[in-house]
Amino acid sequence: PSARIDGYKTHVLTDHYTELVLGVAATPANNPDGPEAAPLVAAAKQAGVNVTEMLGDTAYGDGDTRVGGF
């Protein structure tokens, strides 16, 4: 059985030390979290931010995200 989930989720990429917001994405609440990590990190890298490590909950730890080399 499926359940209806209303609303949206935000995905925020910040610098751990300065807390500067580096990227934001919004997705429907029923979408998985994992696919949002790679585009946020890629956009930060394109803007000249050297991303060497990413911390997040396990929803962002899918195989595709790990292959991204973050």
Backbone torsions as a table, in degrees:
resi	resn	phi	psi	omega
1	PRO	NA	138.8	178.3
2	SER	-103.4	152.9	178.9
3	ALA	-117.5	142.5	177.7
4	ARG	-77.9	133.2	178.1
5	ILE	-123.4	115.8	179.4
6	ASP	-94.4	153.0	172.8
7	GLY	107.1	-168.2	-176.1
8	TYR	-136.6	161.6	174.1
9	LYS	-120.4	147.9	173.1
10	THR	-109.2	144.5	177.3
11	HIS	-120.5	120.2	-173.9
12	VAL	-122.8	126.9	175.6
13	LEU	-102.8	121.3	179.9
14	THR	-127.3	158.3	171.8
15	ASP	-77.6	129.5	-175.8
16	HIS	-61.5	-37.7	-174.1
17	TYR	-85.5	-42.9	-175.8
18	THR	-96.3	-15.2	-175.6
19	GLU	64.4	16.9	176.2
20	LEU	-67.6	132.0	178.9
21	VAL	-76.9	122.6	-177.9
22	LEU	-102.6	-21.5	179.9
23	GLY	-170.5	151.8	-179.7
24	VAL	-141.9	139.1	173.8
25	ALA	-138.4	148.7	175.6
26	ALA	-122.4	136.2	179.9
27	THR	-135.9	158.1	174.0
28	PRO	-58.6	146.9	-175.5
29	ALA	-60.7	-24.9	-178.0
30	ASN	-90.3	2.3	176.4
31	ASN	-83.8	149.0	176.8
32	PRO	-69.9	153.5	-177.7
33	ASP	-79.7	-38.7	-171.6
34	GLY	-47.2	-48.2	-177.0
35	PRO	-63.8	-13.4	-178.1
36	GLU	-82.2	-20.7	-176.1
37	ALA	-66.1	-51.0	-174.9
38	ALA	-58.6	-46.7	179.2
39	PRO	-64.0	-35.4	178.5
40	LEU	-65.8	-44.1	179.1
41	VAL	-66.9	-42.0	179.2
42	ALA	-61.0	-40.8	179.1
43	ALA	-65.8	-39.3	178.1
44	ALA	-64.9	-42.5	178.5
45	LYS	-63.4	-40.8	179.4
46	GLN	-63.6	-29.5	178.6
47	ALA	-82.8	2.4	176.3
48	GLY	95.9	9.5	178.5
49	VAL	-88.7	126.8	179.5
50	ASN	-83.0	97.1	179.9
51	VAL	-89.7	115.1	-178.8
52	THR	-111.1	-17.1	-177.4
53	GLU	-153.3	146.2	177.8
54	MET	-129.6	132.2	176.3
55	LEU	-113.7	135.0	178.6
56	GLY	-167.7	170.8	178.5
57	ASP	-73.2	171.8	-172.5
58	THR	-63.9	-17.4	178.2
59	ALA	-63.7	-22.3	178.5
60	TYR	-93.7	2.8	-174.8
61	GLY	-96.2	31.6	178.6
62	ASP	-73.0	167.2	-176.5
63	GLY	-58.6	-41.9	-179.1
64	ASP	-62.3	-38.9	178.9
65	THR	-67.1	-42.0	180.0
66	ARG	-65.7	-34.7	178.9
67	VAL	-66.5	-25.6	-179.2
68	GLY	-61.7	-12.9	176.3
69	GLY	76.5	32.3	-178.6
70	PHE	-87.8	NA	NA
